[in-house]
């Protein structure tokens, strides 16, 4: 059911390309057996099977995204909504301690079992994953568990991923090489465009909440109300929304150690001196970090991909 092949890249984390021929019950009809994904080598064999057979619960919520799309931001919001706006606990513990990352142990230097951590969480569980749709636990699709999906424009994702990967030592090389590997699907959890478009096509499913980083930046209050409705946690008062807006502002999260994981990463691993987990937090940061030629190459790659689906970037992300 699983097939893998070695992947040569500048990643310091050994990667393989993996595909799976047994995906069932997904609302998007396609030949999933042809869908490759770059995953850590240790994801193969027993670990991938444990994820496939992971027992879900009726009140589970799965936060799914590609890397550096705003998932930590949305994770904090979703956890608060699911836990009666417990700001005291949110201000005194890391989101990853309250809401575990399913495949975390395959990308970490530490020795622990992230699947077991997720199994042991109290309900309602908010479980994070960067896996594409067809590699998620089979029961997620079999039972229609709730999924929150966050996307971000590819160029900002690329730039943010580059700074993160190089900052924590997961990848070595320059921006030009990183762009080549991003386009060639040689980076962790790529292809990003496939990851994105699959959930875009499933966004109208009743168990899927699709949102973009750009929407959250433009009108976080509206996203809060929509997500509260999706999670069926009741109406929020104006005071509660204002409290959430203050807690979730980029300025506030960047100065809070439990939101901004810069210090945690620097304590746990060897990072670059200028490493920042939360950097700029703006839409279109790529414009002054990529050359005109690099932007053109990426635009052509993205435009060619989206044209297959009669889409433009603005259809998904608005004007950037």
KAKALIN-V870444 format. One record per helix or strand. SS is the DSSP state (H for helix, E for strand). FROM is the first residue (numbers start at 1). TO is the last residue. If there is no record, write none. Layout:
((SS:FROM:TO) (SS:FROM:TO))
This chain:
((E:2:7) (E:11:11) (E:15:20) (H:32:34) (E:37:40) (H:41:43) (H:46:52) (E:61:65) (H:71:82) (H:87:90) (H:95:98) (E:101:101) (H:104:106) (H:114:119) (E:126:129) (H:133:135) (H:138:142) (E:146:151) (H:154:167) (E:171:171) (H:175:183) (H:192:201) (E:208:212) (H:213:218) (H:220:230) (H:238:247) (H:250:254) (H:262:268) (H:285:288) (H:292:307) (H:313:317))
